[in-house]
Amino acid sequence: MSTHHHKETFITKYVFSTDHKMISKQYLVTGIFMGIIGVLMSMLFRLQIAWPDKSFTIVEAFLGRHQDGGVMTPDMYLALVTIHGTIMVFFVLTAGLSGTFSNLLIPLQIGARDMASGFLNMVSYWLFFLSSVIMLTSLFVEAGPAAAGWTIYPPLSALPQAMPGSGLGMTLWLVSMAIFIASSLLGSLNYIVTVLNLRTVGMKMVRLPLTIWAFFVTAIIGVVSFPVLLSAALLLIFDRSFGTSFFLSDIFIQGEVLHYQGGSPVLFEHLFWFLGHPEVYIVILPAMGIVSEVLAANSRKPIFGYRAMIGSIIAIAFLSTIVWGHHMFVSGMNPFLGSVFTFTTLLIAIPSAVKSFNWLTTMWKGNLQMNTATLFSIGFVSTFITGGLTGLVLGDSALDINVHDTYFVVAHFHLVMGVSAIYGMFAGVYHWFPKMYGRMMNKTLGYWHFWITAVAAYGVFFPMHFVGLAGLPRRYYSNTAFPLFDDVADVNIVITLFAILGGASQIIFLANFFMSIYKGKKAEQNPWRSNTLEWTTPVEHIHGNWPGELPTVHRWAYDYSKPGHDEDFVVQTTPLLDGEEES
């Protein structure tokens, strides 16, 4: 393909672009914007938990009619928790990881000119953008945004008259999620077809970087599980608007008997968590792939147990679809069925442990380059292990009953999925920023960003485990009515102070990111001395990625510090030497 290309206008280059590199930037910047909103919401409701009766000017400024003298209303508290969870899980982590890095890296690392369908890729992003706009619009409707927790269980989500947050805000939530799922499915199908069909000459599946394996398997999980959530959302819309009762049965409101019968809210739980649990891995697997790549490149060593890593990615993907019932141990589930879900849940610890041991072994006695991406990758391994250990408690049906719906659960999934995935995303941004923007991010600011974020994250979620073990239930607007919880009030203040510190520290990242786009040091072609194909493309972005012929691949992606070579890295396009065996 010639590098000469028809002249692009501003609109075709930056707005309705079909170039995967531009679309990845669109996803990243949109994800960052949504992340700012999600973090601000968490700051607001943490103020309420720590100082339930205090008045705050910031609450008055942001919440308008949903506050009374600087104290937010209980309905708005639940709405903030709901939209914060929705934004962070779907619009920040899914888009920030899969949307950004699958788009950026799949064509570049497999040696393709672009995605299989550039047009569908563009449509996928704009559906995501539309869904983000609708979700944010729900914040401004009169009765307030959706308020049923991010899991939107019926009947709060199925009866428009149940509470203020069950009205138009909930309808907008459902519409937004339906469009988001359409976007994810288009993106996932594109990723799968691209990996299977557009690999360059010599790029066998066993030579793919682990990033591509992670993105590929993530896309497969998305195609399998997202349609189930779409069906749940559509059936919920029917219940809300067309008088059906898929999820409603024997409902009384203020003494009035409603006409619904025969449905079951537990059915909704099954449908939701059949997507909801794989969604955890849709978020974490791309981060795992990114961390594997960053740690190998910065340890100057081959990744330890490459095939075991691929096997564990596939095992996690399979097991993630058969563990959803562990979210429902207190729903009246048959104890035998609970024991089956306990078994499959504990089983998933094995491939997760394989990955953790392999990351540690990759770093062991390596020549570690302590740049910001390495720090965030090590942070990822740390939070993934500490958060995963508490999963053993929640995965056991007998133990889970004691801490279900307490802050113990919040602490667990924020560490293992929220913080870990965000660390993976930061590692990816710092590592591939030179590829995206042709410049380097500031290293000193990166160090400050990592250390303050790391201290704040543990400061928030480590004490939260103990508050949960003390029985403090989550999503409560205020605990002052329960003398039992007076002893943990001070702990909640400490957690909130760390949360504010962690939120504020992201300003360092934002400043570093946006300043570096324009003022950062110019990047060389291969600043990290990596082996993968994306570093063989020119620093200036060109349509089609490579001028002239596509590269030919002769070896796997992890030939670091290989005997017989002058450098401590050997790019995948380097032919094997006489007598050299492929790793």
Salt bridges, closest charged atoms under 4 A:
ASP19 OD1 - LYS21 NZ 3.20
ASP400 OD2 - HIS404 ND1 3.14
ASP405 OD1 - ARG474 NE 2.87
ASP559 OD2 - ARG555 NH1 2.80
ASP559 OD2 - LYS562 NZ 3.80
ASP568 OD1 - ARG300 NH2 2.93
ASP568 OD1 - ARG529 NH2 3.02
GLU580 OE2 - ARG555 NH1 2.94
GLU580 OE2 - LYS562 NZ 3.04
GLU580 OE2 - HIS565 NE2 3.02
GLU582 OE2 - ARG207 NE 2.75
